[in-house]
């Protein structure tokens, strides 16, 4: 049995301000090129965290793998970090005593990431990037002849000037080629060496935007790069870059297949290019696919072996996603990892020289589902296997006979760390709810997953543990809250609790109080089996909850948008209406009153392999869908809405860009983009002198959390959060003393920052 709970981190953005009406004007970010987003005027203080909010041990994450070859040992490249410290680029290798690790020779005052690896049989290269808050990323390249001692290798100056981020590497003759993207998210190629240069690769066809570079391989002078690109807001489609002259000139085309798909990598087996990944069907379900090509230009799909649940424990259930990871070739075979969404292990499929595929074996179960890994064929025909998830990693080996042998049973700390979904009801008594994802293996391949909650407050520049209020919320897995102008409040949560018979029971619980100091009273909400509420709002003197309804907690169960209403905060009714998607899942994220008093609920639904924004209009208890044409032919979703002074403003994403929609009648909507691709906005709030939002910046060569500031809600400028680690900006709120509290998450421990006297930052120098 596989059971899952909703992701508590998919918290709706709550647009809560009158001044957001200015967002109906043309909005744009001011664009800072490759300049730093640090502002020396900013007065930052990092709040201390209690031990319960920190990752308990070292973080380890693997990225790239090479197998044993001749005198060269196997090699795994990735990052490691002590709790709260920046990631360091590290390699792990075998030695006479088993295995060892060494940090790569990079600046100690910058975080690092590893993104590409290659070898010519005698030399090995590792490429990636380093980062410091507010600065564009800086690419690096190191090399070794023994995979133990490493030295810096030269990159062309243009690589740093354009904040080039490597994505894949291969060797042609004696020259290393690196494919990646620059600060403007455009495809580029580095020809490494003393006379190296950075050249532009052709743009994706028909106005598509590059999603990433995923793999690279060469057969003689023929070089193939597999990548992904998408039309605005649509699912990623695979691209193939091909060169027949060693990388001097390039062509690009959609492929190896048309439509929604992802190619995770490419390798060469006996002169044949083999790419692996997945395609998506009409319902958006992913299924493993492999393709082959004699020249890197013309491709054909290959027949993969059927998976058998009894034999290998990998067979997907109906509607379950499964996929192939990046391939590796050597010793007269090609292998690729195959993972299924709800399994605790991954398998290995092998391709022989004739093009026939078979299941070669699998890893053992680990306490996390849907985890693939990297593979590398070694010169003796064995396969090096790695897995890396939730700050932990392990290394193993698959014998030619298909037996899995552990090499390193576990590195790092199996812990997602605490994550903030945002401030809980910041308009009343703000609190921080920390979520930690916990997976428990139940035997025979089964598992149970839930979010473990902890409650915190910010006091005197410190995050402290806070008593649960109301009592009983600590046993839940999700939690939302709201208050009204009379200081009455509602809290709603969901979770899986221990039933009287000792089993598990899914609950949806609520509480209501008439004022800030009044006692909490339990509220009753209809639960269709495993429902959860993503947001709750005070709407025209009543309460409206928006979320998801599903029959059970079994992973893969279809879900539909859910709406709950209450006149008194105590008794709630689940609304009937056209909330289900035609195919796939739907969800509701926020609610507000339309001009005139009707209710608007906003969310999204799956449309094949992508999503579309959806809204529902409620009048006197009757619900209908708002005409999709009102929003334009867009892909994305709505996350929240608010109505002030006769205008309703909806916040969400469109085409991968932060967007707001405004309406005065609930029928005609005007669309305004807040930022460009690579700019994310969280909750937009009114502050003294303007507007502010937490967010994340991955455009212009940047990485990390920012605070977006604006005086007019039209032109926005980012101010980098000065963390030593790349963060994701989640939420902001006034601290009551002229400053802003900023909540941010990371791959390990979260952070809280105080930005004092932000008023001077609202305008440029």
Residue pairs with C-beta under 8 A, 6 or more apart in sequence:
1 442
1 446
1 554
2 342
2 369
2 446
2 447
2 554
2 555
2 556
3 447
3 448
3 449
3 496
3 504
3 553
3 554
3 555
4 449
4 553
4 555
5 449
5 450
5 451
5 477
5 478
5 494
5 495
5 496
5 532
5 553
6 477
6 478
6 494
6 532
6 534
6 548
8 419
8 421
8 435
8 451
8 453
8 477
8 478
8 479
9 419
9 421
9 435
9 745
10 534
11 421
11 422
11 480
11 534
11 535
12 534
12 535
12 546
12 589
12 590
12 639
12 640
13 590
13 639
13 640
13 651
13 652
13 681
13 682
13 683
13 684
14 422
14 535
14 590
14 640
14 642
14 683
15 640
15 641
15 642
15 649
15 650
15 651
15 660
15 683
15 684
16 427
16 642
16 683
16 685
17 642
17 644
17 684
17 685
17 686
17 691
18 644
18 645
18 686
19 686
19 691
19 713
20 642
20 644
20 649
20 660
20 684
20 686
20 691
20 713
21 644
21 645
21 647
21 649
21 662
22 712
22 713
22 714
23 649
23 660
23 662
23 672
23 674
23 684
23 713
23 714
24 647
24 649
24 660
24 662
24 670
24 672
25 672
25 712
25 713
25 714
26 672
26 714
27 660
27 672
27 673
27 674
27 675
27 713
27 714
27 715
27 716
28 673
28 674
28 675
28 676
28 714
28 715
28 716
29 674
29 675
29 676
29 679
29 708
29 715
29 716
29 717
29 718
30 715
30 716
30 717
31 676
31 700
32 700
32 717
32 718
33 183
33 700
34 136
34 161
34 162
34 163
34 183
34 700
34 701
36 134
36 135
36 136
36 720
37 134
37 697
37 702
37 706
37 718
37 719
37 720
38 133
38 134
38 135
38 719
38 720
38 722
39 719
39 720
39 761
41 760
41 761
41 765
42 719
42 722
42 755
42 758
42 761
43 755
43 756
43 757
44 721
44 722
44 753
44 754
44 755
44 756
45 461
45 753
45 754
45 756
46 723
46 751
46 752
46 753
46 754
47 458
47 461
47 462
47 463
47 751
47 752
47 753
47 754
48 461
48 462
48 463
49 84
49 463
49 749
49 750
49 751
49 752
50 456
50 463
50 464
50 465
52 418
52 434
52 454
52 465
53 418
53 434
53 454
53 456
53 463
53 749
53 750
54 83
54 84
54 417
54 418
54 749
55 83
55 84
55 391
55 413
55 415
55 417
55 748
55 749
56 83
56 413
56 415
57 83
57 412
57 413
57 415
58 80
58 81
58 82
58 83
58 391
58 411
58 412
58 413
59 79
59 80
59 81
59 82
59 83
59 87
59 391
59 412
59 413
59 747
59 748
60 78
60 79
60 80
60 388
60 391
60 392
60 393
60 411
60 412
60 413
61 78
61 79
61 80
61 87
61 388
61 391
61 393
61 412
61 747
62 76
62 77
62 78
62 373
62 374
62 386
62 387
62 388
62 393
63 77
63 78
63 79
63 113
63 114
63 115
63 374
63 388
64 76
64 77
64 78
64 114
64 115
64 116
64 117
64 126
64 374
65 74
65 75
65 76
65 77
65 117
65 328
65 374
65 375
65 376
65 384
65 386
66 72
66 74
66 75
66 117
66 119
66 124
66 147
66 376
67 74
67 328
67 330
67 376
67 377
67 378
67 379
67 382
67 383
67 384
68 74
68 94
68 378
68 379
68 380
68 384
69 119
69 121
69 330
69 378
69 379
70 121
70 379
71 146
72 119
72 121
72 122
72 124
72 146
72 147
73 93
73 94
73 95
73 147
73 148
74 93
74 94
74 376
74 378
74 384
75 91
75 92
75 93
75 117
75 124
75 147
76 91
76 92
76 93
76 374
76 384
76 386
76 395
77 89
77 90
77 91
77 92
77 114
77 117
77 126
78 89
78 90
78 91
78 92
78 114
78 388
78 393
79 87
79 88
79 89
79 90
79 112
79 113
79 114
80 87
80 88
80 90
80 101
80 103
80 411
80 412
81 87
81 88
81 725
81 748
83 748
83 749
84 748
84 749
85 724
85 725
86 110
86 111
86 112
86 724
86 725
87 111
87 112
87 113
87 725
88 103
88 104
88 106
88 108
88 112
89 103
89 104
89 106
89 112
89 113
89 114
89 126
89 128
89 140
90 101
90 102
90 103
90 104
91 101
91 102
91 104
91 126
91 147
91 150
92 99
92 100
92 101
92 395
92 408
92 411
93 99
93 100
93 101
93 102
93 147
93 148
94 100
94 407
95 148
98 407
99 395
99 407
99 408
102 148
102 150
104 112
104 126
104 140
104 142
104 150
105 142
105 150
105 151
105 152
106 112
106 130
106 140
106 142
107 130
109 132
110 130
110 131
110 132
110 138
111 130
111 131
111 132
111 724
111 725
111 726
112 128
112 129
112 130
112 131
112 140
113 128
113 129
113 130
113 131
114 126
114 127
114 128
115 127
115 128
115 129
115 165
115 166
115 167
115 180
116 125
116 126
116 127
116 128
116 166
116 167
116 168
116 169
116 178
116 180
117 124
117 125
117 126
117 127
117 169
118 124
118 125
118 169
118 170
118 171
118 176
119 125
119 171
120 171
120 174
122 145
123 143
123 144
123 145
124 143
124 144
124 145
124 147
125 141
125 142
125 143
125 153
125 169
125 176
125 192
126 141
126 142
126 143
126 150
127 139
127 140
127 141
127 142
127 166
127 169
127 178
128 139
128 140
128 166
129 137
129 138
129 139
129 140
129 165
129 166
130 137
130 138
130 140
131 137
131 138
131 703
131 704
131 726
133 704
133 720
133 721
133 722
133 723
133 724
134 702
134 704
134 720
134 722
135 702
136 163
136 183
136 700
136 701
136 702
137 163
137 165
137 701
137 702
137 703
138 160
138 163
139 155
139 159
139 160
139 163
139 164
139 165
139 166
139 180
139 190
140 152
140 155
141 152
141 153
141 154
141 155
141 166
141 176
141 178
141 192
142 150
142 151
142 152
142 153
143 150
143 151
143 153
144 150
144 151
153 176
153 192
154 192
154 193
154 194
154 196
155 164
155 190
155 192
155 196
156 190
156 191
156 196
156 197
156 198
158 164
158 197
158 198
159 190
159 198
162 182
162 183
162 184
162 188
162 198
162 701
163 182
163 183
163 700
163 701
164 178
164 180
164 181
164 182
164 188
164 190
164 198
165 180
165 181
165 182
166 178
166 179
166 180
166 190
167 179
167 180
167 181
167 212
167 213
167 214
167 227
168 178
168 179
168 180
168 213
168 214
168 215
168 216
168 225
168 226
168 265
169 176
169 177
169 178
169 179
169 216
170 176
170 177
170 216
170 217
170 218
170 223
171 177
171 218
172 218
172 221
172 223
172 246
172 247
173 246
175 191
175 192
175 193
175 246
175 247
176 192
176 193
177 189
177 190
177 191
177 192
177 216
177 218
177 223
177 247
178 189
178 190
178 192
179 187
179 188
179 189
179 190
179 201
179 213
179 216
179 225
179 227
179 241
180 187
180 188
180 189
180 190
180 213
181 187
181 188
181 210
181 212
181 213
182 188
182 701
183 699
183 700
183 701
184 699
184 700
185 209
185 210
185 677
185 678
185 699
186 200
186 201
186 203
186 210
187 200
187 201
187 202
187 203
187 204
187 210
187 213
187 227
187 241
188 198
188 199
188 200
188 201
189 198
189 199
189 200
189 201
189 247
189 250
190 196
190 197
190 198
191 197
191 198
191 199
191 247
201 225
201 241
201 250
201 252
202 241
202 250
202 251
202 252
203 210
203 252
204 210
204 227
204 229
204 239
204 252
205 252
205 253
205 254
206 231
207 231
208 229
208 230
208 231
208 237
208 239
209 229
209 230
209 231
209 232
209 656
209 677
210 227
210 228
210 229
210 239
211 227
211 228
211 229
211 230
211 236
212 227
212 228
213 225
213 226
213 227
214 226
214 227
214 228
214 262
214 263
214 264
214 265
214 277
214 326
215 225
215 226
215 263
215 264
215 265
215 266
215 267
215 275
215 326
216 223
216 224
216 225
216 226
216 266
217 223
217 224
217 266
217 267
217 268
217 273
218 224
218 246
218 268
219 268
219 271
219 273
219 296
221 243
221 244
221 245
221 246
222 242
222 243
222 244
222 295
222 296
223 242
223 243
223 246
223 247
223 296
224 240
224 241
224 242
224 243
224 266
224 273
224 293
224 296
225 240
225 241
225 242
225 266
226 238
226 239
226 240
226 241
226 263
226 265
226 266
226 275
227 238
227 239
227 240
227 241
227 263
228 236
228 237
228 238
228 239
228 262
228 263
229 236
229 237
229 239
230 236
230 237
230 656
232 635
232 654
232 655
232 656
233 610
233 634
233 635
233 636
233 653
233 654
233 655
233 656
234 610
234 635
235 260
235 280
235 608
235 609
235 610
236 260
236 261
236 262
237 254
237 258
237 259
237 260
237 261
238 254
238 255
238 256
238 257
238 261
238 262
238 263
238 275
238 277
239 252
239 253
239 254
239 255
240 252
240 253
240 254
240 255
240 256
240 275
240 296
240 297
240 299
241 250
241 251
241 252
242 250
242 251
242 252
242 253
242 295
242 296
242 297
243 249
243 250
243 251
244 295
251 297
253 297
255 299
256 263
256 275
256 291
256 293
256 299
256 301
257 279
257 289
257 291
257 299
257 301
259 279
259 280
260 279
260 280
260 284
260 608
260 609
260 610
261 277
261 278
261 279
261 280
261 289
262 277
262 278
262 323
263 275
263 276
263 277
263 291
264 276
264 277
264 278
264 323
264 324
264 325
264 326
265 275
265 276
265 277
265 325
265 326
265 327
265 336
266 273
266 274
266 275
266 276
266 326
266 327
267 273
267 274
267 326
267 327
267 328
267 329
267 334
268 274
268 329
269 329
269 333
269 334
269 351
269 353
270 332
270 353
271 294
272 292
272 293
272 294
272 355
273 292
273 293
273 294
273 295
273 296
274 290
274 291
274 292
274 293
274 302
274 327
274 329
274 334
274 351
275 290
275 291
275 292
275 293
275 299
275 327
276 288
276 289
276 290
276 291
276 324
276 325
276 326
276 327
276 336
277 288
277 289
277 323
277 324
278 286
278 287
278 288
278 289
278 321
278 322
278 323
278 324
279 286
279 287
279 289
280 286
280 287
280 608
280 609
281 287
282 583
282 608
283 319
283 583
283 584
283 606
283 608
284 584
284 606
284 608
284 609
284 610
285 319
285 320
285 321
286 321
286 322
286 323
287 316
287 321
287 322
287 323
288 304
288 322
288 323
288 324
288 338
289 301
289 304
289 324
290 301
290 302
290 304
290 324
290 327
290 336
290 351
290 357
291 299
291 300
291 301
291 302
292 299
292 300
292 302
292 355
293 299
293 300
302 351
302 355
302 357
303 357
304 324
304 349
304 357
305 349
305 357
305 358
305 359
306 315
307 314
307 315
307 316
307 322
307 338
307 340
307 347
307 359
308 314
308 315
308 359
309 315
311 359
312 347
312 359
312 361
312 362
313 343
313 345
313 362
313 445
314 322
314 338
314 340
314 343
314 345
314 346
314 347
314 359
314 362
315 340
316 322
316 340
316 341
317 342
317 556
319 556
320 340
320 341
320 342
320 556
321 340
321 341
321 370
322 338
322 339
322 340
322 341
323 338
323 339
323 372
324 336
324 337
324 338
324 349
325 336
325 337
325 338
325 339
325 346
325 372
325 373
325 374
325 375
326 336
326 337
326 374
326 375
327 334
327 335
327 336
327 351
327 375
328 334
328 335
328 336
328 375
328 376
328 377
328 383
329 335
329 377
330 376
330 377
330 378
330 379
331 377
331 378
331 379
331 380
331 381
332 352
332 353
332 381
333 350
333 351
333 352
333 353
333 377
333 381
334 350
334 351
334 377
335 348
335 349
335 350
335 351
335 360
335 375
335 377
335 383
336 348
336 349
336 351
336 375
337 346
337 347
337 348
337 372
337 373
337 374
337 375
337 385
338 346
338 347
338 348
338 349
338 372
339 346
339 347
339 370
339 371
339 372
339 373
340 346
340 370
341 369
341 370
341 555
341 556
342 369
342 370
342 447
342 555
342 556
343 369
343 370
343 445
344 365
344 366
344 367
344 368
344 369
344 371
344 441
344 445
344 447
345 362
345 363
345 364
345 365
345 366
345 445
346 362
346 363
346 371
346 372
346 373
346 387
347 359
347 360
347 361
347 362
347 363
348 359
348 360
348 361
348 362
348 375
348 383
348 385
348 398
349 357
349 358
349 359
349 360
350 357
350 358
350 359
350 360
351 357
352 358
360 383
360 398
360 402
361 398
361 399
361 402
361 403
361 404
362 404
363 373
363 385
363 387
363 396
363 404
364 396
364 404
364 406
365 441
365 445
366 387
366 389
366 394
367 414
367 439
367 440
367 441
367 447
368 389
368 390
368 414
368 439
369 439
369 447
369 449
369 555
371 387
371 388
371 389
372 387
373 385
373 386
373 387
373 388
374 385
374 386
375 383
375 384
375 385
375 386
376 383
376 384
377 383
378 384
380 400
381 400
382 397
382 398
382 399
382 400
383 397
383 398
384 395
384 396
384 397
385 395
385 396
385 397
385 398
385 404
386 393
386 394
386 395
386 396
387 393
387 394
390 414
390 415
390 416
390 437
391 412
391 413
391 414
391 415
391 416
391 417
391 747
391 748
392 410
392 411
392 412
392 413
392 414
392 415
393 408
393 410
393 411
393 412
394 406
394 408
394 409
394 410
394 411
395 406
395 407
395 408
395 411
396 404
396 405
396 406
396 407
396 408
397 404
397 405
397 407
398 404
398 405
399 405
415 436
416 436
416 437
417 436
417 746
417 747
417 748
417 749
417 750
418 434
418 435
418 436
418 454
418 749
418 750
419 434
419 435
419 436
419 745
419 750
420 432
420 433
420 434
420 435
420 730
420 731
420 743
420 744
420 745
420 750
420 752
421 433
421 435
421 730
422 682
422 683
422 730
422 731
422 743
423 430
423 431
423 432
423 731
423 733
423 741
423 743
424 430
424 431
424 432
424 433
424 479
424 480
424 481
425 431
425 481
425 482
425 483
425 489
426 731
426 733
427 482
427 483
428 481
428 482
428 483
428 487
428 489
428 516
429 489
429 516
430 457
430 733
431 455
431 456
431 457
431 466
431 469
432 455
432 456
432 457
432 458
432 463
432 466
432 743
432 752
433 453
433 454
433 455
433 456
433 479
434 453
434 454
434 455
434 456
434 750
435 451
435 452
435 453
436 451
436 452
436 453
436 454
437 449
437 450
437 451
437 452
438 449
438 450
438 451
438 452
439 447
439 448
439 449
440 447
440 448
440 449
441 447
442 448
448 496
448 504
450 477
450 495
450 496
451 477
451 478
451 495
452 477
453 473
453 474
453 476
453 477
453 479
454 465
455 465
455 466
455 467
455 468
455 469
455 473
455 474
456 463
456 464
456 465
456 466
457 463
457 464
457 466
458 464
458 735
458 741
458 752
461 754
463 752
468 474
469 520
470 491
470 511
470 513
470 520
471 520
472 509
472 511
473 479
473 491
473 493
473 511
475 495
475 497
476 493
476 494
476 495
476 497
476 507
476 509
477 493
477 494
477 495
477 496
477 532
478 493
478 494
478 495
478 532
478 533
478 534
479 491
479 492
479 493
480 491
480 492
480 493
480 533
480 534
480 535
480 536
480 545
481 489
481 490
481 491
481 492
481 536
482 489
482 490
482 535
482 536
482 537
482 538
482 543
483 489
483 490
483 538
484 538
484 541
485 538
486 514
486 515
487 515
487 516
488 512
488 513
488 514
488 515
488 538
488 569
489 512
489 513
489 516
490 510
490 511
490 512
490 523
490 536
490 538
490 543
490 566
490 569
491 510
491 511
491 520
492 508
492 509
492 510
492 511
492 523
492 525
492 533
492 536
492 545
493 508
493 509
493 510
493 533
494 506
494 507
494 508
494 509
494 530
494 531
494 532
494 533
495 506
495 507
496 504
496 505
496 506
496 507
496 553
497 504
497 505
497 507
498 504
498 505
499 505
504 553
506 527
506 529
506 530
506 552
506 553
507 527
508 525
508 526
508 527
508 531
508 532
508 533
509 522
509 523
509 525
510 522
510 523
510 524
510 525
510 569
510 572
511 520
511 521
511 522
511 523
512 520
512 521
512 523
512 568
512 569
512 570
513 519
513 520
513 521
521 570
523 566
523 569
523 570
523 571
523 572
524 570
524 571
524 572
525 531
525 533
525 545
525 564
525 572
525 574
526 564
526 572
526 573
526 574
528 549
528 550
528 551
528 562
528 574
529 549
529 550
529 551
529 552
529 553
530 550
530 551
530 552
530 553
530 557
531 547
531 548
531 549
531 550
531 562
532 547
532 548
533 545
533 546
533 547
533 562
533 564
534 546
534 547
534 548
534 587
534 588
534 589
534 590
535 545
535 546
535 547
535 589
535 590
535 591
535 640
536 543
536 544
536 545
536 546
536 591
537 543
537 544
537 545
537 546
537 590
537 591
537 592
539 591
539 592
539 593
539 599
540 593
540 597
540 599
542 565
542 566
542 567
543 565
543 566
543 567
543 569
543 572
544 563
544 564
544 565
544 566
544 591
544 599
544 601
545 562
545 563
545 564
545 565
545 566
545 572
545 591
546 561
546 562
546 563
546 588
546 589
546 590
546 591
546 601
546 602
546 603
547 561
547 562
547 564
547 587
547 588
548 559
548 560
548 561
548 562
548 587
548 588
549 559
549 560
549 561
549 562
549 574
549 579
550 557
550 558
550 559
550 560
551 557
558 584
558 585
559 585
559 586
559 587
560 579
560 580
560 581
560 585
560 586
561 579
561 580
561 586
561 587
561 588
561 601
561 603
561 605
561 614
561 616
562 574
562 575
562 579
562 588
563 574
563 575
563 577
563 579
563 588
563 591
563 601
563 616
563 618
563 623
564 572
564 573
564 574
564 575
565 572
565 573
565 575
565 599
565 618
565 621
566 572
566 573
575 618
575 621
575 623
576 623
577 616
577 618
577 622
577 623
577 624
578 616
578 623
578 624
578 625
579 586
579 588
579 616
579 623
580 586
581 605
581 606
583 606
583 608
584 605
584 606
584 607
584 608
585 605
585 606
586 603
586 604
586 605
586 606
586 614
587 603
587 604
587 605
587 637
588 601
588 602
588 603
588 616
589 602
589 603
589 604
589 637
589 638
589 639
589 640
590 601
590 602
590 603
590 638
590 639
590 640
590 641
591 599
591 600
591 601
591 602
591 641
592 599
592 600
592 640
592 641
592 642
592 643
592 648
593 599
593 600
593 643
593 648
594 600
594 617
594 643
594 648
594 663
594 665
594 666
595 643
595 646
595 647
595 648
595 664
595 665
595 666
596 666
598 617
598 618
598 619
598 666
599 617
599 618
599 619
600 615
600 616
600 617
600 618
600 626
600 641
600 643
600 648
600 650
600 666
601 615
601 616
601 618
602 613
602 614
602 615
602 616
602 638
602 639
602 640
602 641
602 650
602 652
603 613
603 614
603 615
603 616
603 637
603 638
604 611
604 612
604 613
604 614
604 636
604 637
604 638
604 652
605 611
605 612
605 614
607 635
610 635
611 635
611 636
611 637
612 628
612 634
612 635
612 636
612 637
613 631
613 634
613 636
613 637
613 638
613 652
613 654
614 625
614 626
614 628
614 637
614 638
615 625
615 626
615 630
615 631
615 638
615 650
616 623
616 624
616 625
616 626
617 623
617 624
617 625
617 626
617 666
626 666
626 667
627 667
630 663
630 667
630 668
630 669
631 661
631 669
631 671
632 654
632 671
634 654
634 655
634 671
635 654
635 655
636 652
636 653
636 654
636 655
636 656
636 659
637 652
637 653
638 650
638 651
638 652
638 661
639 651
639 652
639 653
640 650
640 651
640 652
641 648
641 649
641 650
641 651
642 648
642 649
643 649
646 664
647 662
647 663
647 664
648 662
648 663
648 664
648 666
649 660
649 661
649 662
650 660
650 661
650 662
650 663
650 669
651 658
651 659
651 660
651 681
651 684
652 659
652 660
652 661
653 659
654 671
654 673
656 677
657 673
657 674
657 675
657 676
657 677
657 679
658 673
658 674
658 675
658 679
658 680
658 681
658 695
659 671
659 672
659 673
659 674
660 671
660 672
660 674
661 669
661 670
661 671
661 672
662 669
662 670
662 672
663 669
663 670
674 681
674 716
675 681
675 708
675 716
676 699
677 699
678 697
678 698
678 699
678 700
679 695
679 696
679 697
679 698
679 699
679 718
680 695
680 696
680 697
680 698
680 729
681 693
681 695
681 708
682 693
682 694
682 695
682 729
682 730
682 731
682 732
683 693
683 694
683 731
683 732
684 691
684 692
684 693
684 708
684 713
685 691
685 692
685 693
685 732
685 733
685 734
687 734
687 740
687 758
688 738
688 759
689 711
689 759
689 762
690 709
690 710
690 711
690 712
690 713
690 762
691 708
691 709
691 710
691 711
691 713
692 707
692 708
692 709
692 710
692 732
692 740
692 758
693 707
693 708
693 732
694 705
694 706
694 707
694 708
694 729
694 730
694 731
694 732
694 742
694 743
694 744
695 705
695 706
695 707
695 708
695 718
695 729
696 704
696 705
696 706
696 727
696 728
696 729
697 703
697 704
697 705
697 706
697 718
697 720
702 718
702 720
703 726
704 720
704 721
704 723
704 726
704 727
705 720
705 721
705 723
705 726
705 727
705 728
705 729
705 742
705 744
706 718
706 719
706 720
706 721
706 729
707 718
707 719
707 721
707 729
707 732
707 740
707 742
707 755
707 758
708 716
708 717
708 718
708 719
709 716
709 717
709 718
709 719
709 758
709 761
709 762
710 716
710 717
710 762
711 762
711 763
717 764
719 755
719 761
721 727
721 729
721 742
721 744
721 751
721 753
722 753
723 744
723 746
723 751
723 753
725 746
725 748
726 746
727 744
727 745
727 746
727 751
728 744
728 745
728 746
729 742
729 743
729 744
730 743
730 744
730 745
731 742
731 743
732 740
732 741
732 742
732 743
733 740
733 741
734 740
734 741
735 741
735 754
737 756
738 756
738 757
738 759
739 754
739 755
739 756
739 757
739 758
740 754
740 755
740 758
741 752
741 753
741 754
742 752
742 753
742 754
742 755
743 750
743 751
743 752
744 750
744 751
744 752
744 753
745 751
755 761
